[in-house]
């Protein structure tokens, strides 16, 4: 799971370092949500890269360290560890306004 962008200028291409942003966090959240919705088939999922690589959760520069947006997505999903999926379905009347109509 994750994104793969151009390498950062001035970094070694072989080390796969890339900056992590909100777009990476959105990809992580979408993917984890898909895994969660298919919990009957997906028994375990892990992030392969954790520090200074693709979709990293932690970025370091010498003694400096920061937690990336992807880290916080994983933190938010920890409540799903060992949880039971309860399928839900939303039903209601059609919604209509002057400009749009949403089916039930």
DRENDO-720055 format. One record per residue (C-alpha): residue in three letters; chain; residue number from 1; x, y, z. Coordinates in nm, 2 decimals. Layout:
N
code	unit	pos	X	Y	Z
Ala	A	NUM	X	Y	Z
...
***
This chain:
104
code	unit	pos	X	Y	Z
Unk	A	1	0.00	0.00	0.00
Unk	A	2	0.12	0.35	-0.06
Unk	A	3	0.23	0.60	-0.31
Unk	A	4	0.55	0.64	-0.50
Unk	A	5	0.66	0.98	-0.61
Unk	A	6	0.97	1.12	-0.77
Unk	A	7	1.27	1.11	-0.54
Unk	A	8	1.36	1.42	-0.35
Unk	A	9	1.63	1.64	-0.51
Unk	A	10	1.97	1.57	-0.36
Unk	A	11	1.88	1.22	-0.22
Unk	A	12	2.00	0.88	-0.33
Unk	A	13	1.76	0.73	-0.58
Unk	A	14	1.83	0.38	-0.44
Unk	A	15	1.71	0.48	-0.09
Unk	A	16	1.36	0.56	-0.20
Unk	A	17	1.33	0.86	0.03
Unk	A	18	1.03	1.08	-0.03
Unk	A	19	0.85	1.35	0.15
Unk	A	20	0.52	1.25	0.31
Unk	A	21	0.21	1.47	0.27
Unk	A	22	-0.16	1.48	0.32
Unk	A	23	-0.21	1.30	-0.01
Unk	A	24	-0.02	1.01	0.13
Unk	A	25	-0.23	1.01	0.44
Unk	A	26	-0.55	1.01	0.23
Unk	A	27	-0.42	0.71	0.04
Unk	A	28	-0.33	0.53	0.36
Unk	A	29	-0.68	0.61	0.51
Unk	A	30	-0.86	0.49	0.19
Unk	A	31	-0.66	0.17	0.18
Unk	A	32	-0.71	0.09	0.54
Unk	A	33	-1.08	0.16	0.51
Unk	A	34	-1.10	-0.09	0.22
Unk	A	35	-0.91	-0.35	0.43
Unk	A	36	-1.15	-0.28	0.72
Unk	A	37	-1.46	-0.32	0.50
Unk	A	38	-1.32	-0.66	0.38
Unk	A	39	-1.21	-0.78	0.72
Unk	A	40	-1.37	-1.12	0.66
Unk	A	41	-1.09	-1.18	0.40
Unk	A	42	-0.81	-0.94	0.51
Unk	A	43	-0.68	-1.09	0.83
Unk	A	44	-0.36	-0.87	0.86
Unk	A	45	-0.21	-0.57	0.68
Unk	A	46	0.12	-0.40	0.76
Unk	A	47	0.31	-0.10	0.63
Unk	A	48	0.64	-0.22	0.49
Unk	A	49	0.84	0.10	0.51
Unk	A	50	0.84	0.29	0.84
Unk	A	51	1.14	0.53	0.84
Unk	A	52	1.27	0.76	0.56
Unk	A	53	1.13	0.56	0.27
Unk	A	54	0.81	0.54	0.06
Unk	A	55	0.49	0.62	0.26
Unk	A	56	0.71	0.64	0.57
Unk	A	57	0.55	0.70	0.91
Unk	A	58	0.86	0.87	1.05
Unk	A	59	1.11	1.10	0.87
Unk	A	60	1.45	1.17	1.02
Unk	A	61	1.74	1.40	0.94
Unk	A	62	2.03	1.34	1.17
Unk	A	63	1.91	1.39	1.53
Unk	A	64	1.58	1.54	1.41
Unk	A	65	1.26	1.33	1.37
Unk	A	66	0.90	1.40	1.28
Unk	A	67	0.59	1.19	1.26
Unk	A	68	0.42	1.21	0.91
Unk	A	69	0.06	1.24	0.82
Unk	A	70	0.06	0.86	0.74
Unk	A	71	0.16	0.80	1.11
Unk	A	72	-0.15	0.98	1.23
Unk	A	73	-0.38	0.78	1.00
Unk	A	74	-0.24	0.46	1.14
Unk	A	75	-0.28	0.59	1.49
Unk	A	76	-0.65	0.67	1.42
Unk	A	77	-0.70	0.31	1.29
Unk	A	78	-0.56	0.14	1.60
Unk	A	79	-0.91	0.13	1.75
Unk	A	80	-0.99	-0.13	1.48
Unk	A	81	-0.72	-0.38	1.60
Unk	A	82	-0.89	-0.70	1.70
Unk	A	83	-1.23	-0.54	1.65
Unk	A	84	-1.54	-0.70	1.49
Unk	A	85	-1.68	-0.55	1.17
Unk	A	86	-2.05	-0.47	1.21
Unk	A	87	-2.19	-0.42	0.85
Unk	A	88	-2.43	-0.13	0.83
Unk	A	89	-2.67	-0.01	0.57
Unk	A	90	-2.83	0.33	0.54
Unk	A	91	-3.18	0.36	0.42
Unk	A	92	-3.41	0.66	0.39
Unk	A	93	-3.63	0.86	0.16
Unk	A	94	-3.50	1.03	-0.16
Unk	A	95	-3.35	1.37	-0.10
Unk	A	96	-3.42	1.65	-0.34
Unk	A	97	-3.35	2.02	-0.36
Unk	A	98	-3.37	2.27	-0.63
Unk	A	99	-3.04	2.17	-0.78
Unk	A	100	-2.99	1.80	-0.70
Unk	A	101	-3.16	1.48	-0.63
Unk	A	102	-3.02	1.19	-0.43
Unk	A	103	-3.18	0.85	-0.46
Unk	A	104	-3.25	0.66	-0.14
***
